[in-house]
Amino acid sequence: MPTGYDSATVWLVIALAGVLTFAIRGSFIYLFGRIDDVPPAAESALEYVPAAVFAALVFPALLAPSGDLAVSVGNEKLVAGALAALAAWYTERVLATILVGMGALWVLRFVV
């Protein structure tokens, strides 16, 4: 994909983004290595990180599979995701959630 920038500028931006990402991650390792106990407020906030990351990865694929917002019954990924969420809530088992979600997606995609 052509841009208006020369290749040296593009590589400089990529390298700078990598260094900044490494520095941010390293700062947390350094910070938590220097303190003995994580503050209770930080510890309670960190409990929500896995769910937030998972939602950030999954919801765009469910709500906009082709790039445009598609909230309808015709969106088989959204329907399968909703059924998987119901299975997760009801059974609280990962394997059941995966089986229901993939089974629903395959049925909606290949049978219906």
A tleap script that builds the chain and sets N, CA, C and O, in Angstrom:
source leaprc.protein.ff14SB
mol = sequence {
  NMET PRO THR GLY TYR ASP SER ALA THR VAL
  TRP LEU VAL ILE ALA LEU ALA GLY VAL LEU
  THR PHE ALA ILE ARG GLY SER PHE ILE TYR
  LEU PHE GLY ARG ILE ASP ASP VAL PRO PRO
  ALA ALA GLU SER ALA LEU GLU TYR VAL PRO
  ALA ALA VAL PHE ALA ALA LEU VAL PHE PRO
  ALA LEU LEU ALA PRO SER GLY ASP LEU ALA
  VAL SER VAL GLY ASN GLU LYS LEU VAL ALA
  GLY ALA LEU ALA ALA LEU ALA ALA TRP TYR
  THR GLU ARG VAL LEU ALA THR ILE LEU VAL
  GLY MET GLY ALA LEU TRP VAL LEU ARG PHE
  VAL CVAL
}
set mol.1.N position { 0.849 -1.162 0.000 }
set mol.1.CA position { 0.000 0.000 0.000 }
set mol.1.C position { 0.900 1.231 0.000 }
set mol.1.O position { 1.649 1.444 0.953 }
set mol.2.N position { 0.840 2.021 -1.023 }
set mol.2.CA position { 1.707 3.197 -1.095 }
set mol.2.C position { 1.234 4.293 -0.136 }
set mol.2.O position { 0.037 4.485 0.079 }
set mol.3.N position { 2.203 4.996 0.425 }
set mol.3.CA position { 1.910 6.135 1.285 }
set mol.3.C position { 2.683 7.340 0.778 }
set mol.3.O position { 3.478 7.234 -0.156 }
set mol.4.N position { 2.447 8.466 1.392 }
set mol.4.CA position { 3.165 9.679 1.014 }
set mol.4.C position { 4.494 9.810 1.737 }
set mol.4.O position { 5.188 10.812 1.563 }
set mol.5.N position { 4.863 8.832 2.535 }
set mol.5.CA position { 6.107 8.890 3.302 }
set mol.5.C position { 7.164 8.014 2.662 }
set mol.5.O position { 6.850 7.008 2.026 }
set mol.6.N position { 8.424 8.404 2.835 }
set mol.6.CA position { 9.493 7.571 2.299 }
set mol.6.C position { 9.712 6.371 3.230 }
set mol.6.O position { 9.234 6.365 4.364 }
set mol.7.N position { 10.423 5.376 2.751 }
set mol.7.CA position { 10.566 4.132 3.506 }
set mol.7.C position { 11.335 4.324 4.807 }
set mol.7.O position { 11.066 3.617 5.778 }
set mol.8.N position { 12.269 5.245 4.859 }
set mol.8.CA position { 13.018 5.484 6.098 }
set mol.8.C position { 12.101 6.002 7.197 }
set mol.8.O position { 12.242 5.611 8.356 }
set mol.9.N position { 11.165 6.876 6.846 }
set mol.9.CA position { 10.218 7.400 7.830 }
set mol.9.C position { 9.298 6.298 8.336 }
set mol.9.O position { 9.023 6.219 9.533 }
set mol.10.N position { 8.829 5.462 7.446 }
set mol.10.CA position { 7.950 4.364 7.843 }
set mol.10.C position { 8.676 3.420 8.789 }
set mol.10.O position { 8.114 3.014 9.805 }
set mol.11.N position { 9.926 3.063 8.469 }
set mol.11.CA position { 10.686 2.166 9.338 }
set mol.11.C position { 11.007 2.818 10.674 }
set mol.11.O position { 11.046 2.140 11.701 }
set mol.12.N position { 11.234 4.113 10.669 }
set mol.12.CA position { 11.480 4.826 11.917 }
set mol.12.C position { 10.246 4.799 12.819 }
set mol.12.O position { 10.368 4.595 14.026 }
set mol.13.N position { 9.074 5.001 12.248 }
set mol.13.CA position { 7.837 4.952 13.019 }
set mol.13.C position { 7.603 3.542 13.566 }
set mol.13.O position { 7.198 3.390 14.718 }
set mol.14.N position { 7.851 2.516 12.761 }
set mol.14.CA position { 7.687 1.139 13.218 }
set mol.14.C position { 8.644 0.843 14.370 }
set mol.14.O position { 8.242 0.257 15.375 }
set mol.15.N position { 9.906 1.244 14.228 }
set mol.15.CA position { 10.887 1.005 15.292 }
set mol.15.C position { 10.525 1.780 16.557 }
set mol.15.O position { 10.642 1.249 17.661 }
set mol.16.N position { 10.093 3.015 16.406 }
set mol.16.CA position { 9.697 3.815 17.561 }
set mol.16.C position { 8.493 3.206 18.273 }
set mol.16.O position { 8.459 3.172 19.503 }
set mol.17.N position { 7.512 2.728 17.523 }
set mol.17.CA position { 6.349 2.077 18.133 }
set mol.17.C position { 6.776 0.823 18.887 }
set mol.17.O position { 6.255 0.546 19.967 }
set mol.18.N position { 7.714 0.064 18.333 }
set mol.18.CA position { 8.205 -1.131 19.020 }
set mol.18.C position { 8.930 -0.797 20.301 }
set mol.18.O position { 8.731 -1.459 21.319 }
set mol.19.N position { 9.774 0.227 20.264 }
set mol.19.CA position { 10.523 0.638 21.458 }
set mol.19.C position { 9.567 1.149 22.535 }
set mol.19.O position { 9.728 0.818 23.710 }
set mol.20.N position { 8.579 1.950 22.148 }
set mol.20.CA position { 7.619 2.463 23.122 }
set mol.20.C position { 6.783 1.339 23.736 }
set mol.20.O position { 6.518 1.350 24.938 }
set mol.21.N position { 6.372 0.381 22.925 }
set mol.21.CA position { 5.615 -0.760 23.446 }
set mol.21.C position { 6.464 -1.549 24.437 }
set mol.21.O position { 5.989 -1.929 25.507 }
set mol.22.N position { 7.714 -1.791 24.078 }
set mol.22.CA position { 8.622 -2.504 24.979 }
set mol.22.C position { 8.833 -1.725 26.272 }
set mol.22.O position { 8.867 -2.319 27.350 }
set mol.23.N position { 8.974 -0.405 26.180 }
set mol.23.CA position { 9.189 0.424 27.362 }
set mol.23.C position { 7.977 0.412 28.287 }
set mol.23.O position { 8.127 0.346 29.507 }
set mol.24.N position { 6.794 0.474 27.721 }
set mol.24.CA position { 5.578 0.438 28.545 }
set mol.24.C position { 5.478 -0.884 29.280 }
set mol.24.O position { 5.203 -0.907 30.479 }
set mol.25.N position { 5.696 -1.980 28.579 }
set mol.25.CA position { 5.631 -3.289 29.231 }
set mol.25.C position { 6.752 -3.447 30.256 }
set mol.25.O position { 6.528 -3.986 31.340 }
set mol.26.N position { 7.934 -2.991 29.927 }
set mol.26.CA position { 9.054 -3.085 30.851 }
set mol.26.C position { 8.846 -2.248 32.102 }
set mol.26.O position { 9.302 -2.616 33.184 }
set mol.27.N position { 8.154 -1.114 31.953 }
set mol.27.CA position { 7.910 -0.272 33.125 }
set mol.27.C position { 7.032 -0.988 34.142 }
set mol.27.O position { 7.242 -0.837 35.346 }
set mol.28.N position { 6.063 -1.756 33.689 }
set mol.28.CA position { 5.215 -2.498 34.628 }
set mol.28.C position { 6.008 -3.608 35.306 }
set mol.28.O position { 5.833 -3.849 36.500 }
set mol.29.N position { 6.866 -4.279 34.567 }
set mol.29.CA position { 7.706 -5.322 35.167 }
set mol.29.C position { 8.631 -4.695 36.200 }
set mol.29.O position { 8.804 -5.236 37.292 }
set mol.30.N position { 9.220 -3.565 35.862 }
set mol.30.CA position { 10.100 -2.862 36.794 }
set mol.30.C position { 9.320 -2.387 38.019 }
set mol.30.O position { 9.776 -2.548 39.152 }
set mol.31.N position { 8.143 -1.800 37.789 }
set mol.31.CA position { 7.340 -1.273 38.890 }
set mol.31.C position { 6.922 -2.373 39.848 }
set mol.31.O position { 7.100 -2.241 41.059 }
set mol.32.N position { 6.367 -3.455 39.321 }
set mol.32.CA position { 5.894 -4.524 40.195 }
set mol.32.C position { 7.050 -5.323 40.791 }
set mol.32.O position { 6.842 -6.050 41.763 }
set mol.33.N position { 8.245 -5.214 40.249 }
set mol.33.CA position { 9.410 -5.837 40.853 }
set mol.33.C position { 9.933 -5.049 42.045 }
set mol.33.O position { 10.604 -5.609 42.911 }
set mol.34.N position { 9.634 -3.761 42.097 }
set mol.34.CA position { 10.126 -2.908 43.177 }
set mol.34.C position { 9.179 -2.841 44.365 }
set mol.34.O position { 9.617 -2.530 45.473 }
set mol.35.N position { 7.913 -3.118 44.173 }
set mol.35.CA position { 6.979 -3.045 45.303 }
set mol.35.C position { 6.687 -4.448 45.795 }
set mol.35.O position { 6.689 -5.408 45.024 }
set mol.36.N position { 6.437 -4.550 47.079 }
set mol.36.CA position { 6.185 -5.855 47.678 }
set mol.36.C position { 4.749 -6.312 47.471 }
set mol.36.O position { 4.505 -7.469 47.130 }
set mol.37.N position { 3.817 -5.424 47.672 }
set mol.37.CA position { 2.403 -5.775 47.539 }
set mol.37.C position { 1.751 -4.887 46.494 }
set mol.37.O position { 2.008 -3.686 46.419 }
set mol.38.N position { 0.908 -5.505 45.697 }
set mol.38.CA position { 0.127 -4.736 44.731 }
set mol.38.C position { -1.003 -4.065 45.507 }
set mol.38.O position { -1.672 -4.723 46.304 }
set mol.39.N position { -1.228 -2.783 45.292 }
set mol.39.CA position { -2.325 -2.117 46.007 }
set mol.39.C position { -3.658 -2.799 45.711 }
set mol.39.O position { -3.885 -3.255 44.590 }
set mol.40.N position { -4.539 -2.871 46.707 }
set mol.40.CA position { -5.827 -3.560 46.515 }
set mol.40.C position { -6.644 -2.995 45.353 }
set mol.40.O position { -7.306 -3.752 44.643 }
set mol.41.N position { -6.607 -1.693 45.152 }
set mol.41.CA position { -7.374 -1.097 44.046 }
set mol.41.C position { -6.830 -1.571 42.702 }
set mol.41.O position { -7.601 -1.885 41.795 }
set mol.42.N position { -5.510 -1.625 42.573 }
set mol.42.CA position { -4.912 -2.104 41.320 }
set mol.42.C position { -5.189 -3.586 41.122 }
set mol.42.O position { -5.456 -4.028 40.004 }
set mol.43.N position { -5.127 -4.349 42.197 }
set mol.43.CA position { -5.383 -5.785 42.087 }
set mol.43.C position { -6.823 -6.068 41.673 }
set mol.43.O position { -7.077 -6.954 40.857 }
set mol.44.N position { -7.760 -5.317 42.235 }
set mol.44.CA position { -9.159 -5.536 41.844 }
set mol.44.C position { -9.407 -5.084 40.406 }
set mol.44.O position { -10.214 -5.688 39.699 }
set mol.45.N position { -8.721 -4.028 39.969 }
set mol.45.CA position { -8.879 -3.580 38.582 }
set mol.45.C position { -8.263 -4.582 37.612 }
set mol.45.O position { -8.802 -4.794 36.526 }
set mol.46.N position { -7.149 -5.198 37.981 }
set mol.46.CA position { -6.478 -6.159 37.101 }
set mol.46.C position { -7.280 -7.448 36.917 }
set mol.46.O position { -7.031 -8.199 35.974 }
set mol.47.N position { -8.231 -7.710 37.799 }
set mol.47.CA position { -9.068 -8.902 37.649 }
set mol.47.C position { -9.940 -8.830 36.404 }
set mol.47.O position { -10.349 -9.865 35.877 }
set mol.48.N position { -10.230 -7.624 35.927 }
set mol.48.CA position { -11.112 -7.445 34.773 }
set mol.48.C position { -10.362 -7.399 33.445 }
set mol.48.O position { -10.991 -7.339 32.389 }
set mol.49.N position { -9.055 -7.424 33.478 }
set mol.49.CA position { -8.271 -7.315 32.250 }
set mol.49.C position { -8.523 -8.481 31.287 }
set mol.49.O position { -8.741 -8.225 30.103 }
set mol.50.N position { -8.505 -9.753 31.728 }
set mol.50.CA position { -8.745 -10.834 30.762 }
set mol.50.C position { -10.100 -10.737 30.066 }
set mol.50.O position { -10.192 -10.963 28.859 }
set mol.51.N position { -11.144 -10.406 30.812 }
set mol.51.CA position { -12.468 -10.281 30.189 }
set mol.51.C position { -12.513 -9.112 29.213 }
set mol.51.O position { -13.137 -9.211 28.156 }
set mol.52.N position { -11.864 -8.021 29.552 }
set mol.52.CA position { -11.850 -6.858 28.660 }
set mol.52.C position { -11.079 -7.144 27.383 }
set mol.52.O position { -11.505 -6.741 26.301 }
set mol.53.N position { -9.950 -7.832 27.494 }
set mol.53.CA position { -9.164 -8.183 26.309 }
set mol.53.C position { -9.948 -9.154 25.430 }
set mol.53.O position { -9.980 -9.004 24.208 }
set mol.54.N position { -10.578 -10.144 26.050 }
set mol.54.CA position { -11.374 -11.105 25.293 }
set mol.54.C position { -12.518 -10.406 24.560 }
set mol.54.O position { -12.765 -10.683 23.386 }
set mol.55.N position { -13.209 -9.509 25.241 }
set mol.55.CA position { -14.304 -8.773 24.601 }
set mol.55.C position { -13.789 -7.909 23.453 }
set mol.55.O position { -14.435 -7.815 22.409 }
set mol.56.N position { -12.635 -7.281 23.641 }
set mol.56.CA position { -12.074 -6.443 22.578 }
set mol.56.C position { -11.682 -7.259 21.355 }
set mol.56.O position { -11.717 -6.751 20.235 }
set mol.57.N position { -11.314 -8.505 21.556 }
set mol.57.CA position { -10.961 -9.364 20.426 }
set mol.57.C position { -12.180 -9.976 19.751 }
set mol.57.O position { -12.193 -10.135 18.531 }
set mol.58.N position { -13.204 -10.320 20.527 }
set mol.58.CA position { -14.340 -11.079 19.995 }
set mol.58.C position { -15.436 -10.189 19.422 }
set mol.58.O position { -15.948 -10.479 18.341 }
set mol.59.N position { -15.810 -9.116 20.110 }
set mol.59.CA position { -16.965 -8.328 19.678 }
set mol.59.C position { -16.848 -7.738 18.276 }
set mol.59.O position { -17.844 -7.751 17.552 }
set mol.60.N position { -15.702 -7.223 17.849 }
set mol.60.CA position { -15.645 -6.740 16.470 }
set mol.60.C position { -15.907 -7.840 15.439 }
set mol.60.O position { -16.529 -7.585 14.408 }
set mol.61.N position { -15.441 -9.051 15.709 }
set mol.61.CA position { -15.679 -10.155 14.770 }
set mol.61.C position { -17.143 -10.565 14.765 }
set mol.61.O position { -17.648 -11.025 13.741 }
set mol.62.N position { -17.829 -10.408 15.883 }
set mol.62.CA position { -19.242 -10.779 15.937 }
set mol.62.C position { -20.142 -9.684 15.383 }
set mol.62.O position { -21.102 -9.974 14.669 }
set mol.63.N position { -19.847 -8.447 15.699 }
set mol.63.CA position { -20.738 -7.349 15.326 }
set mol.63.C position { -20.464 -6.781 13.938 }
set mol.63.O position { -21.365 -6.220 13.313 }
set mol.64.N position { -19.245 -6.918 13.452 }
set mol.64.CA position { -18.901 -6.380 12.138 }
set mol.64.C position { -18.009 -7.366 11.390 }
set mol.64.O position { -16.836 -7.073 11.161 }
set mol.65.N position { -18.538 -8.535 11.001 }
set mol.65.CA position { -17.693 -9.546 10.363 }
set mol.65.C position { -17.137 -9.119 9.009 }
set mol.65.O position { -16.064 -9.574 8.612 }
set mol.66.N position { -17.848 -8.254 8.299 }
set mol.66.CA position { -17.369 -7.813 6.986 }
set mol.66.C position { -16.871 -6.376 7.014 }
set mol.66.O position { -16.599 -5.796 5.962 }
set mol.67.N position { -16.748 -5.799 8.194 }
set mol.67.CA position { -16.276 -4.436 8.310 }
set mol.67.C position { -17.373 -3.437 8.605 }
set mol.67.O position { -17.102 -2.370 9.157 }
set mol.68.N position { -18.607 -3.758 8.250 }
set mol.68.CA position { -19.745 -2.889 8.532 }
set mol.68.C position { -20.561 -3.504 9.660 }
set mol.68.O position { -20.626 -4.726 9.793 }
set mol.69.N position { -21.182 -2.656 10.469 }
set mol.69.CA position { -21.987 -3.124 11.585 }
set mol.69.C position { -23.139 -3.970 11.065 }
set mol.69.O position { -23.907 -3.521 10.214 }
set mol.70.N position { -23.264 -5.196 11.574 }
set mol.70.CA position { -24.300 -6.122 11.108 }
set mol.70.C position { -24.977 -6.762 12.315 }
set mol.70.O position { -24.659 -7.890 12.692 }
set mol.71.N position { -25.918 -6.027 12.921 }
set mol.71.CA position { -26.656 -6.546 14.066 }
set mol.71.C position { -28.016 -7.006 13.557 }
set mol.71.O position { -28.981 -6.243 13.545 }
set mol.72.N position { -28.073 -8.273 13.134 }
set mol.72.CA position { -29.317 -8.838 12.625 }
set mol.72.C position { -29.275 -10.349 12.771 }
set mol.72.O position { -28.233 -10.928 13.078 }
set mol.73.N position { -30.406 -10.971 12.550 }
set mol.73.CA position { -30.485 -12.430 12.630 }
set mol.73.C position { -29.724 -13.060 11.467 }
set mol.73.O position { -29.329 -14.222 11.556 }
set mol.74.N position { -29.511 -12.329 10.389 }
set mol.74.CA position { -28.763 -12.831 9.249 }
set mol.74.C position { -27.260 -12.940 9.496 }
set mol.74.O position { -26.548 -13.555 8.702 }
set mol.75.N position { -26.781 -12.364 10.565 }
set mol.75.CA position { -25.362 -12.447 10.921 }
set mol.75.C position { -25.156 -13.732 11.720 }
set mol.75.O position { -25.402 -13.770 12.925 }
set mol.76.N position { -24.704 -14.781 11.034 }
set mol.76.CA position { -24.581 -16.088 11.695 }
set mol.76.C position { -23.533 -16.100 12.798 }
set mol.76.O position { -23.668 -16.852 13.763 }
set mol.77.N position { -22.493 -15.282 12.676 }
set mol.77.CA position { -21.489 -15.218 13.743 }
set mol.77.C position { -22.078 -14.618 15.018 }
set mol.77.O position { -21.774 -15.070 16.122 }
set mol.78.N position { -22.919 -13.602 14.861 }
set mol.78.CA position { -23.541 -12.982 16.021 }
set mol.78.C position { -24.511 -13.948 16.697 }
set mol.78.O position { -24.535 -14.038 17.925 }
set mol.79.N position { -25.300 -14.664 15.919 }
set mol.79.CA position { -26.243 -15.636 16.489 }
set mol.79.C position { -25.487 -16.761 17.186 }
set mol.79.O position { -25.847 -17.150 18.297 }
set mol.80.N position { -24.452 -17.284 16.552 }
set mol.80.CA position { -23.663 -18.350 17.170 }
set mol.80.C position { -22.961 -17.844 18.429 }
set mol.80.O position { -22.863 -18.573 19.416 }
set mol.81.N position { -22.476 -16.615 18.406 }
set mol.81.CA position { -21.848 -16.034 19.588 }
set mol.81.C position { -22.831 -15.861 20.730 }
set mol.81.O position { -22.485 -16.085 21.890 }
set mol.82.N position { -24.065 -15.463 20.408 }
set mol.82.CA position { -25.085 -15.319 21.446 }
set mol.82.C position { -25.433 -16.682 22.046 }
set mol.82.O position { -25.597 -16.804 23.260 }
set mol.83.N position { -25.546 -17.700 21.199 }
set mol.83.CA position { -25.821 -19.044 21.714 }
set mol.83.C position { -24.664 -19.559 22.565 }
set mol.83.O position { -24.885 -20.210 23.586 }
set mol.84.N position { -23.436 -19.273 22.151 }
set mol.84.CA position { -22.273 -19.668 22.944 }
set mol.84.C position { -22.255 -18.932 24.278 }
set mol.84.O position { -21.907 -19.520 25.302 }
set mol.85.N position { -22.624 -17.657 24.280 }
set mol.85.CA position { -22.682 -16.899 25.535 }
set mol.85.C position { -23.728 -17.480 26.476 }
set mol.85.O position { -23.505 -17.564 27.684 }
set mol.86.N position { -24.867 -17.880 25.922 }
set mol.86.CA position { -25.896 -18.525 26.751 }
set mol.86.C position { -25.397 -19.851 27.307 }
set mol.86.O position { -25.653 -20.171 28.467 }
set mol.87.N position { -24.694 -20.618 26.496 }
set mol.87.CA position { -24.141 -21.884 26.966 }
set mol.87.C position { -23.095 -21.655 28.056 }
set mol.87.O position { -23.033 -22.411 29.026 }
set mol.88.N position { -22.276 -20.616 27.900 }
set mol.88.CA position { -21.269 -20.297 28.915 }
set mol.88.C position { -21.930 -19.890 30.225 }
set mol.88.O position { -21.492 -20.296 31.302 }
set mol.89.N position { -22.976 -19.094 30.129 }
set mol.89.CA position { -23.680 -18.651 31.320 }
set mol.89.C position { -24.387 -19.814 32.021 }
set mol.89.O position { -24.371 -19.913 33.248 }
set mol.90.N position { -25.006 -20.692 31.227 }
set mol.90.CA position { -25.786 -21.788 31.803 }
set mol.90.C position { -24.891 -22.901 32.348 }
set mol.90.O position { -25.117 -23.377 33.461 }
set mol.91.N position { -23.885 -23.322 31.589 }
set mol.91.CA position { -23.079 -24.478 31.997 }
set mol.91.C position { -21.812 -24.101 32.759 }
set mol.91.O position { -21.321 -24.889 33.569 }
set mol.92.N position { -21.275 -22.901 32.509 }
set mol.92.CA position { -20.005 -22.460 33.081 }
set mol.92.C position { -18.868 -23.413 32.737 }
set mol.92.O position { -17.962 -23.618 33.545 }
set mol.93.N position { -18.911 -23.996 31.545 }
set mol.93.CA position { -17.881 -24.918 31.074 }
set mol.93.C position { -17.371 -24.447 29.716 }
set mol.93.O position { -18.153 -24.133 28.818 }
set mol.94.N position { -16.062 -24.403 29.582 }
set mol.94.CA position { -15.443 -23.906 28.362 }
set mol.94.C position { -15.736 -24.825 27.181 }
set mol.94.O position { -16.074 -24.354 26.095 }
set mol.95.N position { -15.609 -26.128 27.388 }
set mol.95.CA position { -15.825 -27.075 26.294 }
set mol.95.C position { -17.256 -27.001 25.771 }
set mol.95.O position { -17.475 -27.037 24.560 }
set mol.96.N position { -18.222 -26.900 26.666 }
set mol.96.CA position { -19.622 -26.778 26.234 }
set mol.96.C position { -19.830 -25.493 25.448 }
set mol.96.O position { -20.560 -25.484 24.456 }
set mol.97.N position { -19.203 -24.422 25.875 }
set mol.97.CA position { -19.319 -23.143 25.166 }
set mol.97.C position { -18.756 -23.244 23.757 }
set mol.97.O position { -19.370 -22.772 22.800 }
set mol.98.N position { -17.591 -23.859 23.634 }
set mol.98.CA position { -16.965 -24.015 22.309 }
set mol.98.C position { -17.820 -24.908 21.420 }
set mol.98.O position { -18.039 -24.593 20.250 }
set mol.99.N position { -18.302 -26.017 21.964 }
set mol.99.CA position { -19.109 -26.945 21.158 }
set mol.99.C position { -20.410 -26.297 20.695 }
set mol.99.O position { -20.798 -26.447 19.536 }
set mol.100.N position { -21.082 -25.583 21.584 }
set mol.100.CA position { -22.338 -24.926 21.201 }
set mol.100.C position { -22.073 -23.826 20.179 }
set mol.100.O position { -22.789 -23.726 19.183 }
set mol.101.N position { -21.063 -23.008 20.411 }
set mol.101.CA position { -20.773 -21.915 19.486 }
set mol.101.C position { -20.364 -22.398 18.112 }
set mol.101.O position { -20.879 -21.913 17.105 }
set mol.102.N position { -19.441 -23.351 18.055 }
set mol.102.CA position { -18.997 -23.859 16.750 }
set mol.102.C position { -20.086 -24.678 16.067 }
set mol.102.O position { -20.261 -24.607 14.851 }
set mol.103.N position { -20.815 -25.456 16.865 }
set mol.103.CA position { -21.923 -26.224 16.285 }
set mol.103.C position { -22.971 -25.316 15.678 }
set mol.103.O position { -23.451 -25.561 14.571 }
set mol.104.N position { -23.329 -24.256 16.409 }
set mol.104.CA position { -24.319 -23.310 15.891 }
set mol.104.C position { -23.794 -22.597 14.647 }
set mol.104.O position { -24.543 -22.398 13.690 }
set mol.105.N position { -22.536 -22.215 14.650 }
set mol.105.CA position { -21.967 -21.538 13.483 }
set mol.105.C position { -21.964 -22.448 12.266 }
set mol.105.O position { -22.326 -22.022 11.170 }
set mol.106.N position { -21.559 -23.694 12.453 }
set mol.106.CA position { -21.545 -24.630 11.328 }
set mol.106.C position { -22.950 -24.903 10.805 }
set mol.106.O position { -23.158 -24.958 9.593 }
set mol.107.N position { -23.909 -25.074 11.697 }
set mol.107.CA position { -25.292 -25.322 11.253 }
set mol.107.C position { -25.815 -24.101 10.505 }
set mol.107.O position { -26.400 -24.236 9.430 }
set mol.108.N position { -25.609 -22.920 11.060 }
set mol.108.CA position { -26.115 -21.707 10.404 }
set mol.108.C position { -25.414 -21.432 9.077 }
set mol.108.O position { -26.037 -20.930 8.142 }
set mol.109.N position { -24.155 -21.750 8.989 }
set mol.109.CA position { -23.392 -21.464 7.779 }
set mol.109.C position { -23.623 -22.501 6.679 }
set mol.109.O position { -23.766 -22.144 5.510 }
set mol.110.N position { -23.658 -23.770 7.046 }
set mol.110.CA position { -23.667 -24.828 6.025 }
set mol.110.C position { -25.022 -25.509 5.836 }
set mol.110.O position { -25.253 -26.126 4.797 }
set mol.111.N position { -25.911 -25.412 6.804 }
set mol.111.CA position { -27.188 -26.112 6.685 }
set mol.111.C position { -28.316 -25.147 6.365 }
set mol.111.O position { -29.123 -25.398 5.470 }
set mol.112.N position { -28.370 -24.052 7.092 }
set mol.112.CA position { -29.495 -23.119 6.913 }
set mol.112.C position { -29.269 -22.232 5.711 }
set mol.112.O position { -30.107 -21.384 5.403 }
savepdb mol mol.pdb
quit
